[in-house]
Amino acid sequence: MRKRFPGVLVCGEMPYDALMGFMPLFHVFSGGGYPPAMKKYVRAFQHLSLPAPGRGSSGVHESGFGHFNPKTLNLGKEQIPTITVVDDTFDKYRDVMAEIIQKAKGRGGQ
C-alpha cells in the first residue's frame, strides 16, 4: 500500500496484532488488549461514535446520541484529540471546538 499510495495515511477501525504491523492509526484505542503496542507502535483518535458538543449526536454512527461532557471535552488521555462535527457544531459550539484544538496543540508540544 505504501508503495502504491505513498501520500495516503492508512487507518483501521479496530486494532489487532496482524493489522498493527502495517497500519499506524486506528479509530479505536485498544489499550486493554494491546497496551504496549498501542503506546509504542500505533496511535488512535477517538471513534466517530464520540458525541458532538451540544446535543451529543454522533452524526453518522449507529450509537446515535451520547453525552458530551463540557468539563473533560470528551477527550481520552491516550487518544489523539478529536472533534465530532454535526449540523450545529460550527454555528453553536465554535468556542468548544477552539478549546479542543488548544488541548490538542498542547499535547503535540505546540
PLY file of the C-alpha trace (Angstrom):
ply
format ascii 1.0
element vertex 110
property float x
property float y
property float z
element edge 109
property int vertex1
property int vertex2
end_header
0.00 0.00 0.00
2.77 2.42 0.91
4.48 1.88 -2.45
1.28 2.34 -4.43
-0.16 5.20 -2.36
2.78 6.90 -0.62
0.84 10.02 0.35
-2.13 8.23 1.92
-2.32 7.55 5.63
-3.87 4.14 6.24
-6.28 3.95 9.15
-8.21 1.00 10.53
-11.22 0.95 12.80
-10.14 -1.52 15.47
-6.58 -2.74 16.03
-5.29 -6.23 16.43
-1.81 -7.64 16.13
-1.96 -8.54 12.42
-3.03 -5.00 11.45
-0.62 -3.16 13.71
2.28 -4.38 11.58
1.29 -2.14 8.67
-1.34 0.32 9.92
-0.12 3.18 12.10
-3.52 4.61 13.03
-6.90 3.39 14.27
-10.30 4.78 15.20
-10.44 2.81 18.43
-7.87 2.77 21.22
-7.43 -0.80 22.41
-5.25 -0.19 25.44
-6.82 -3.08 27.31
-5.93 -5.61 24.63
-2.61 -4.26 23.40
-1.30 -1.62 25.81
2.43 -1.73 24.94
1.81 -1.93 21.19
-0.77 0.86 21.19
1.61 3.18 23.02
4.78 2.31 21.12
3.82 1.45 17.55
0.40 2.87 16.68
-1.94 5.67 17.66
-5.69 6.11 17.76
-8.02 9.01 17.54
-11.46 8.94 19.09
-14.07 6.92 17.24
-16.80 8.51 15.14
-19.29 7.41 17.79
-17.93 10.16 20.05
-20.78 12.58 20.87
-20.56 16.06 19.39
-20.62 19.16 21.61
-24.16 20.19 22.45
-26.88 17.63 21.94
-24.43 14.73 21.75
-25.21 13.45 18.27
-22.61 11.23 16.69
-23.77 12.37 13.26
-23.48 9.04 11.48
-22.69 6.27 13.92
-25.20 3.62 14.91
-24.90 4.63 18.55
-26.71 7.85 17.61
-26.51 10.04 20.68
-24.39 10.20 23.79
-23.50 12.73 26.44
-20.89 15.38 25.68
-19.01 16.35 28.84
-18.00 20.03 28.65
-15.59 19.62 31.60
-13.48 16.90 30.00
-14.37 17.84 26.41
-14.81 14.07 25.98
-11.07 13.76 25.45
-9.38 10.49 26.29
-5.87 10.74 27.67
-4.43 8.14 25.27
-6.17 9.15 22.03
-5.47 11.92 19.58
-7.95 14.69 20.47
-10.92 14.51 18.12
-13.95 16.70 17.42
-17.20 15.23 16.18
-18.91 17.76 13.93
-22.65 17.72 13.22
-25.12 20.20 11.80
-24.99 22.75 14.65
-21.36 22.39 15.77
-19.89 25.27 13.75
-22.80 27.61 14.48
-23.25 26.99 18.21
-20.07 25.38 19.56
-17.08 27.14 17.97
-15.82 28.02 21.45
-15.81 24.35 22.44
-14.10 23.43 19.17
-11.43 26.08 19.85
-10.88 24.68 23.34
-10.45 21.14 21.99
-7.98 22.43 19.37
-5.98 24.21 22.09
-5.83 20.99 24.12
-4.67 19.11 21.01
-1.92 21.67 20.37
-0.81 21.32 23.98
-0.46 17.56 23.61
1.58 18.00 20.45
4.05 20.32 22.15
2.97 23.35 20.11
0 1
1 2
2 3
3 4
4 5
5 6
6 7
7 8
8 9
9 10
10 11
11 12
12 13
13 14
14 15
15 16
16 17
17 18
18 19
19 20
20 21
21 22
22 23
23 24
24 25
25 26
26 27
27 28
28 29
29 30
30 31
31 32
32 33
33 34
34 35
35 36
36 37
37 38
38 39
39 40
40 41
41 42
42 43
43 44
44 45
45 46
46 47
47 48
48 49
49 50
50 51
51 52
52 53
53 54
54 55
55 56
56 57
57 58
58 59
59 60
60 61
61 62
62 63
63 64
64 65
65 66
66 67
67 68
68 69
69 70
70 71
71 72
72 73
73 74
74 75
75 76
76 77
77 78
78 79
79 80
80 81
81 82
82 83
83 84
84 85
85 86
86 87
87 88
88 89
89 90
90 91
91 92
92 93
93 94
94 95
95 96
96 97
97 98
98 99
99 100
100 101
101 102
102 103
103 104
104 105
105 106
106 107
107 108
108 109
